[in-house]
Amino acid sequence: MSSSVSANAKSMETGERGPINHSGPSSSFVRNVLALLERTEYRRCESGEDLEAMYRLRYKAYRPHGFVSESPARSTKDDLDELPNSHVFGIYIDNCLVSTVRLHQIDRDNPHGPVTKGFGDIVRPIIDRGDSIINPSMFAADPDVAREYRVLPYVSLRLVIVGYEYFRSTYCACLIRQEHTAFYQRIFGARQMSAPRQYPPISIPLMLYGGECAKEFGPIVSRFPFFHSTPAEQRLLFGQPGEGETTPLTVLPTAKYLHHAA
């Protein structure tokens, strides 16, 4: 996970402008996220230059902190990127790529993903009993613009809850750094499931955090209405094109329509 999560989340809570009130849907925090969503497009990247741009952005975010080894190609990827249950997204603001995140929907038919690769002894029993996991990973924000968009982690990781709504995942689980635990506890209700472990190609130990989606996400979506999405948005982002259809180039967030309707 990119260092931008901890830096931006901390500044959102205790930055120069003072603490932010999260008390209700009319708070300035929620308005700021909804305003940025107005300028946001999501792009599902499946091949070619789109994927290469995501790999380069990861490297740009991770390498200055020493999280990945030096690469002549200036690219960070692994063998999980091209699995059939892998969904790599680019997040664009005003038509400029600013962040990326990858999600795996893991179940009996598609049992591979970061959490099963790194913590299979803990996660595989969950899959074997018939439950499923939405697994975000490889979140990276462009360090040149991350400070300008203080709420970017929320706009980017909104895709986790959109994915859960589409797949109806039983659990959400991810591998995170120690300094990111408070953010994931607050936003996704995640709890520690294991001690830190090594997870190449990331050079520092990562921790397994997770929680039950049905239990945690309902209150979170009520508290943060920018996490709302329509079934149409969910299908465009995560569904497979039907015969004669193509994957849409970009998808616009729909939270603003549901927020206004409420």
C-alpha positions in Angstrom: 0.0 0.0 0.0 1.3 3.5 -0.9 2.6 5.8 1.8 0.0 8.3 0.5 -2.7 6.5 2.6 -1.1 7.3 5.9 0.0 10.8 4.9 -3.3 11.8 3.5 -5.4 10.2 6.1 -3.4 11.8 8.9 -3.7 15.2 7.3 -7.4 14.8 6.8 -7.8 14.2 10.6 -5.3 16.6 12.1 -3.9 18.7 9.2 -3.2 22.4 9.1 -6.9 23.2 8.7 -7.8 21.5 11.9 -9.8 18.3 12.6 -12.5 17.3 10.2 -16.1 16.7 11.3 -17.3 13.3 10.2 -20.6 13.6 12.0 -23.0 13.5 9.2 -23.6 13.6 5.4 -23.6 17.4 5.4 -20.1 17.6 6.9 -17.4 19.4 5.0 -15.4 16.2 4.7 -18.2 14.4 2.9 -18.8 17.4 0.6 -15.1 17.5 -0.2 -15.1 13.8 -1.3 -18.3 14.2 -3.3 -16.8 17.3 -5.0 -13.7 15.4 -6.0 -15.9 12.5 -7.3 -17.5 15.0 -9.7 -14.1 15.3 -11.4 -13.3 11.6 -11.1 -13.3 8.7 -13.7 -12.5 5.1 -13.0 -10.8 3.0 -15.7 -10.6 -0.8 -15.6 -7.2 -1.7 -17.1 -7.0 -5.1 -18.8 -4.1 -5.0 -21.2 -1.4 -3.1 -23.0 -0.5 0.5 -22.2 -3.3 0.9 -19.6 -1.8 -1.8 -17.4 1.8 -0.6 -18.0 0.8 2.8 -16.8 -0.5 1.3 -13.6 2.7 -0.7 -13.0 4.8 2.5 -13.6 2.6 4.5 -11.1 3.1 1.8 -8.5 6.9 2.0 -8.9 6.8 5.8 -8.8 4.9 5.7 -5.5 6.8 2.8 -3.8 10.4 3.2 -4.9 11.3 6.5 -3.2 10.4 4.9 0.2 12.3 1.7 -0.6 9.2 -0.5 -0.6 10.3 -2.2 -3.9 13.7 -2.9 -5.4 15.1 -0.8 -8.2 13.9 -1.8 -11.6 15.4 -0.8 -14.9 11.8 -0.8 -16.4 10.6 1.4 -13.5 7.6 -0.9 -13.1 6.1 -2.9 -10.3 4.0 -6.0 -11.0 3.6 -9.6 -9.9 2.1 -12.8 -11.1 -1.3 -12.0 -9.6 -2.0 -9.0 -11.9 -3.2 -11.0 -14.9 -5.4 -13.6 -13.0 -9.0 -13.9 -14.2 -10.2 -12.6 -10.8 -7.9 -9.6 -10.9 -9.3 -6.1 -11.5 -6.8 -3.3 -11.9 -8.1 0.2 -11.9 -6.8 3.6 -12.7 -8.4 6.6 -11.0 -8.4 9.8 -13.1 -9.1 13.3 -12.0 -9.7 15.9 -14.7 -8.5 13.3 -17.2 -5.1 12.8 -15.4 -4.1 9.5 -13.8 -3.6 10.1 -10.1 -3.9 6.7 -8.4 -4.4 3.0 -9.0 -5.7 0.0 -7.0 -6.1 -3.7 -7.7 -8.9 -5.9 -6.4 -9.2 -9.7 -6.4 -12.5 -11.4 -5.8 -11.4 -14.7 -4.2 -13.6 -17.8 -3.8 -13.5 -21.5 -4.4 -13.5 -21.1 -8.2 -10.8 -18.4 -8.1 -8.8 -19.1 -4.9 -5.7 -17.0 -5.8 -4.9 -13.5 -4.6 -2.5 -11.6 -2.4 -4.1 -12.7 0.9 -4.0 -16.4 -0.1 -0.5 -16.0 -1.4 0.9 -14.4 1.7 -1.4 -15.8 4.5 -2.9 -19.0 2.9 -2.9 -20.9 6.2 -5.3 -18.3 7.6 -7.4 -17.5 4.6 -7.8 -20.8 2.7 -10.1 -22.3 5.4 -12.4 -19.3 4.9 -12.5 -20.0 1.1 -12.8 -23.8 1.6 -16.0 -23.4 3.7 -17.7 -21.5 0.8 -17.1 -17.8 1.8 -15.6 -15.2 -0.5 -13.2 -12.3 -0.1 -12.8 -9.0 -1.8 -9.0 -8.3 -1.6 -7.7 -4.8 -2.4 -4.0 -4.4 -3.0 -1.3 -2.4 -4.8 -2.9 1.0 -3.9 -0.6 3.7 -5.2 -1.0 7.5 -5.5 1.1 9.7 -7.7 3.4 11.5 -5.2 3.4 14.6 -7.4 -0.3 15.2 -6.8 -1.3 13.2 -3.7 -1.0 16.2 -1.3 -3.2 18.3 -3.6 -6.0 15.8 -3.2 -6.3 15.2 0.5 -9.3 12.9 0.1 -7.8 10.8 -2.7 -7.6 7.5 -0.6 -11.4 7.6 -0.1 -12.1 8.3 -3.8 -9.7 5.5 -4.8 -10.7 2.9 -2.2 -14.4 3.5 -2.8 -13.9 0.8 -5.4 -13.6 -1.8 -2.6 -17.1 -1.2 -1.5 -18.4 -1.0 -5.0 -16.8 -4.4 -5.7 -18.3 -5.9 -2.5 -21.8 -4.6 -3.6 -21.3 -6.3 -7.0 -19.9 -9.6 -5.8 -21.6 -9.7 -2.4 -18.3 -10.8 -0.9 -18.4 -12.3 2.6 -15.2 -10.7 3.8 -12.9 -7.9 2.9 -9.2 -8.6 3.6 -6.0 -6.9 2.7 -2.2 -6.8 3.4 -1.2 -3.5 4.9 1.7 -1.7 6.6 1.7 -1.1 10.4 1.2 2.7 10.0 -2.0 2.1 7.9 -3.9 0.1 10.4 -5.9 2.9 11.9 -7.1 4.1 8.5 -8.3 0.6 7.5 -9.9 0.0 10.9 -11.8 3.3 10.6 -12.9 3.0 6.9 -13.5 -0.7 6.5 -13.9 -1.9 10.0 -10.8 -4.1 9.5 -9.2 -6.0 12.3 -5.8 -7.7 12.6 -5.8 -11.4 11.6 -2.1 -12.2 11.8 1.3 -11.0 12.8 3.4 -9.2 10.0 5.0 -11.4 7.4 7.3 -10.8 4.4 5.5 -10.4 1.1 7.7 -10.0 -2.0 8.0 -7.9 -4.1 7.2 -5.4 -1.2 10.4 -5.1 0.8 8.8 -4.5 4.2 6.6 -6.9 6.3 2.8 -6.6 5.8 -0.1 -7.4 8.2 -3.3 -9.3 7.3 -6.4 -7.2 8.2 -10.0 -8.0 7.5 -13.6 -8.1 8.5 -17.1 -9.3 7.6 -18.5 -7.1 4.9 -22.2 -7.4 5.8 -21.4 -6.4 9.4 -19.0 -3.6 8.7 -19.9 -2.0 5.4 -23.6 -1.1 6.2 -22.8 1.5 8.9 -19.8 2.8 6.9 -21.8 3.5 3.8 -24.5 5.2 6.0 -21.8 7.4 7.5 -20.0 8.1 4.3 -22.6 8.4 1.5 -19.9 8.8 -1.2 -19.4 5.0 -0.9 -22.9 4.5 -2.4 -23.1 3.2 -6.0 -25.8 2.1 -8.4 -26.1 -1.4 -9.8 -25.2 0.0 -13.2 -21.9 1.4 -12.0 -21.1 -1.9 -10.2 -21.8 -3.9 -13.4 -19.7 -1.5 -15.6 -16.7 -1.7 -13.3 -16.7 -5.4 -12.4 -19.0 -7.2 -14.8 -18.0 -9.1 -17.9 -19.2 -7.7 -21.2 -22.0 -9.5 -22.9 -21.8 -10.8 -26.5 -21.1 -7.9 -28.8 -20.2 -5.5 -25.9 -16.9 -4.1 -25.0 -15.5 -3.0 -21.6 -16.2 0.7 -21.1 -13.2 3.0 -21.4 -14.2 5.0 -18.3 -16.9 4.8 -15.7 -18.2 7.8 -13.8 -19.0 7.5 -10.0 -22.7 7.5 -9.2 -22.6 8.3 -5.5 -23.6 11.9 -6.2 -27.0 10.9 -7.7 -27.9 8.7 -4.8 -26.8 11.4 -2.3 -28.9 14.0 -4.0 -31.9 11.7 -4.1 -31.6 11.1 -0.4 
